[in-house]
Amino acid sequence: MAEKTKEVVESWSFLDTVESNFTPLVVIELAKGTKEETIEWFTKRIVDKKANGGAQLLVKPLVTENGVENIYLVGASHLRLLLGAETVGLVKECSDKSMRTFTYSSRKTFKDFADDNHNFLTMAECQYIIKHELENLRAKNEKMIPGYPQAKLYPGKSIVRRLLTSGILVQIFPLHDREELKKLRHRWYGRVKVGYQPLDDIRCYFGETIALYFGFLEYFTFALIPMAVIGIPYYVFAWEDYDKYVMFATFNLLWSTVILEVWKRICAILTYRWGTLLMKRQFEEPRPGFHGVLGINPVTGREEPVYSSVKRQLRIYLVSLPFVCLCLYFSLYVMMIYFDLEQWALDYHKENESNFSSLMLYVPSIIYAVVIEIMNRIYRYAAEFLTSWENHRLESSYQNHLILKVLVFNFLNCFASLFYIAFVLFDMKLLRQSLATLLITSQILNQFAESLLPYWLQKRYNRRMKKRMCSQKTDRDLSIAEQVNMEKEMGTYLGTFDDYLELFLQFGYVSLFSCVYPLAAVFAVLNNITEIYSDALKMCRVYKRPFAEPTANIGVWQLAFETMSVISVVTNCILIGMSPQVDALFPDSKMDLVLTVALVEHLLLAIKFIMAFVIPDKPRDIQVKLAKLEFESLEALKQQQMKLAAESLKE
Amino acid sequence: MAEKTKEVVESWSFLDTVESNFTPLVVIELAKGTKEETIEWFTKRIVDKKANGGAQLLVKPLVTENGVENIYLVGASHLRLLLGAETVGLVKECSDKSMRTFTYSSRKTFKDFADDNHNFLTMAECQYIIKHELENLRAKNEKMIPGYPQAKLYPGKSIVRRLLTSGILVQIFPLHDREELKKLRHRWYGRVKVGYQPLDDIRCYFGETIALYFGFLEYFTFALIPMAVIGIPYYVFAWEDYDKYVMFATFNLLWSTVILEVWKRICAILTYRWGTLLMKRQFEEPRPGFHGVLGINPVTGREEPVYSSVKRQLRIYLVSLPFVCLCLYFSLYVMMIYFDLEQWALDYHKENESNFSSLMLYVPSIIYAVVIEIMNRIYRYAAEFLTSWENHRLESSYQNHLILKVLVFNFLNCFASLFYIAFVLFDMKLLRQSLATLLITSQILNQFAESLLPYWLQKRYNRRMKKRMCSQKTDRDLSIAEQVNMEKEMGTYLGTFDDYLELFLQFGYVSLFSCVYPLAAVFAVLNNITEIYSDALKMCRVYKRPFAEPTANIGVWQLAFETMSVISVVTNCILIGMSPQVDALFPDSKMDLVLTVALVEHLLLAIKFIMAFVIPDKPRDIQVKLAKLEFESLEALKQQQMKLAAESLKE
């Protein structure tokens, strides 16, 4: 086996030709003052042959007017990228319109493939491949990073991850493609038009995770429109009849189940087209921050840091869980202060009836909304710190624990006051007012903090940079240096977490109390339309280009949205049961009222679960395509087995 | 590709040697008067080389004193069985204690493998392989079965399935191994002892599906013991304090969640040891009864019968669904008659207070229990007819629709009267009495109808057969003939459906109203202990040996049990809320009572779902083993890709 591998690896040596004229794809920024020997060792490992454990990529220092600045441009030959595409398991469309895992040997069967067509792989895919190859550059028998004895290495450790954690490597980021970006911007938000977003183009430029977020955002906005349209007359005509409210709430509850189920189908269609639905899961490496004592990993059999899962469980249940509970308690405490303030404002208004005092009525809500936002942000740092202290081995496990912590706190923080008003104070008027204030304030704050502020800062910075640069700009090469220097100062996009969280909370505002404030859906739709534009602006203008991340679904968020829609069944049923109109229907017995509400609630929940069960997660044609691929692979396996058996019998 | 296949297939020709002395494994019974040319063609196809599209098995007619009786014994050479084991994807234990998919080329790495060790594959595995090979014997270019022009064939159609549907093939069944069976019987129920069942031996003899049923039955019985033990003092001391009942019900609810989650883990441990947890799903062929117009199957690309799924949906929603609803209505109607009868008996007892009249009080319940059993059995036939008329393509889809139909009806039939008594009549005494009568009657009826009656019939028949045979018995070969003749008349075991259904309903009796009748668990435990013995008796003595069916879990039954445990949370909360003791706690406001009950119910449901989410489905060591296998296969794939890439570059 070992011999075979060696032979294989050596045959990669044809890639040795160093192309001096290459397209820079990824930028590596090393810390200022990094030792010469380290740089030499690192760049040598990047360009070294696969046979010697290198990544066989191309690397070039960036030369600016200030000389070499420890910034390196990484690229790769076309052939190298194709072989890399096979390694990461990219799925592309074949000439016969089926989706298949790309292999170099079967390259001719793929759509648009030609040996001289350098656009077969999108730039995002090329950058993803380079990132993958860099991260899989592993230590051989180095015990430490040359020049940095404190940065320990062991065989199999990812070099890039160690460089990152020891601060030698400042950042790695993919370069923007100015031409493509301009085209994308134009198609995406350049024209004032009503239409779908160019999801396929977004996917080509930013990768699947981000395209799927924008797909979800768009889908969700469309899905809210019926709720908004039905909600408007309730506001306009001030309908207060209970039967209309019951109808509205029932529609909302069933509708929210349907849209979440249908999203799974649309998601399957999108990711099938993009090839990620079929992409095999790669074996997950330990996340960069993971640390532990060197030991034998029972799964890989390699020597690598291991950390006892009992210790981790102890940290989770004895530290993180109590801390989260404490934060939840604190959040409830702040809420009670808000209600005191609210009461004080009301009293003040009663005493001195003036314009000022009636304005004062809104002050507590606004203050509370701002405080909530601040608390959310502070808690977020604490949650990140705690989750990283829990020392999860895998990025996915880290993400799940972080999301769970943040979701629970955000949920309570945003909705506790509304629950209190609804089910303790029984004040529907205050509920409606608070809901409106919270919803609108948080939307404005978010839009401002997330997109407009960074955009304005970035624009100011860019203008200053350009002014400084323009005067010295002489040739084509400097233009890349200019671009790199500008992009490396841009903020880093930290993933879709915050964007999904915002949608999740919005979904809560819309669905939890939908029968009290039908206008919520209208605001949500309006917000989402501008959100699409501001998020697009953010992606294209404010942040560094992020690496593409292949994904097949929106992951844990699907579960979060579904949980929210289950909770909203309960809240809406109770709200309807409490409304005076329904109350009046059961003049003799409150018991009958409560029992009826409970019965209806259970029926609705049962219908929800049955609907979720009955609606298939994938459309029929995707199911057939997947079954076809599975059938083919089983047939191929059968052939292979027969061949191997025949060979072994011949011996 | 086609050429390669041919080459491969031809190399199988070394298997041509016909061994005259072979172990008969499977019996094929053809209809009396089957045409000579059909028999000749069929047996030729069975023994024919793989290269010619045969199964390359061994076949021998059974010779009895009456001459040839159209019964054939099928066997295979040791080598053929090993190659077959690779085809069906059997997973066996390696010398290093890991579980791996068996391949002929890597045979030496497996535990206990030796070229002359014919016990490497268990007899059940050999029979499963032969069944698989026979079912995969496909028509080449025959248009019909020779001699039967009405039995149409098309290329790729399974010959055995067509022979079965056209009635030429009466049955295929595996032979018992008298020696092994005797040993198994002794270990299983031969000794009077308290201890675990020999699940591994059962699995070796009967296959995974049946072993898993017995494993579940045993586990479930053990899991019920705590409930039974806690339940006894309630009966003995006639405790009626509400707090004790609340504790009992709460314990039951959480306990039922825990046992269902823990079962998943135990199931994973068992099926990992048996290799079925790792076994790849085979591509599912159309079920025997499926019919349609010849067309192109979009998945396989083969010409085979296709049936529009729209038509099937119409049949399901326009015929089956209304029919099931009608049956449910009828069942409720019968229930109302039962309550009239019950009332009549009560009146009668009041008028003439005698021993006879007090006995009469039990008559309606007993009659109703018997009627329920009869209705269940009749409905079962109707459901089977309807589901088969719906013309499902796959056996799994057929099974799911059948199970759903039968479950819903059985649930209503068995529990509707109890729900009526509990939540309409509010008569807890009657509920307790009905529950006891229904539970005990159905248990006695089941034990009698399922095991004892067939056992007695079979024993009588065997005695008669033996008497007739013994006088003519001359040599060793005739003893196999005797065995075949005896076994072919035995009943056919129709799968674990009825056994699971019985457990499911029992679980319902125990959990739905557990706080009213704590003794139910005691009866369930007692019943299950005898059930283990009577089911074992049934498997070993009454029925033909069934073919082994590999399976990794108990499938849809897990979902059914979980649904039942969710429903039981609701019913128990209501029952506790209705009890006079709890009622007395809220003397002022019935409202508070209802609201408290609703709150507790929702909390319990939330705890249930969180527990189900938090408890991992597989124990940690199994997770590590699975991850290790996945890692190895990904590594192997990477090596293979590099090899292929290197090869293609050399060209």
Interface residues (C-beta under 8 A of the other chain):
Chain A: M1 K4 T5 E7 V8 V9 S11 W12 F14 L83 E86 T87 T103 Y104 S105 K280 Q282 F283 P298 V299 T300 G301 S309 V570 K590 M591 V594 L595 A598 H602 R620 V624 A627 K628 E630 F631 L634 E635 K638 Q639 Q641 M642 K643 L644 A645 A646 E647 S648 L649 K650
Chain B: M1 K4 T5 E7 V8 V9 S11 W12 F14 L83 E86 T87 T103 Y104 S105 K280 Q282 F283 P298 V299 T300 G301 S309 V570 K590 M591 V594 L595 A598 H602 R620 V624 A627 K628 E630 F631 L634 E635 K638 Q639 Q641 M642 K643 L644 A645 A646 E647 S648 L649 K650
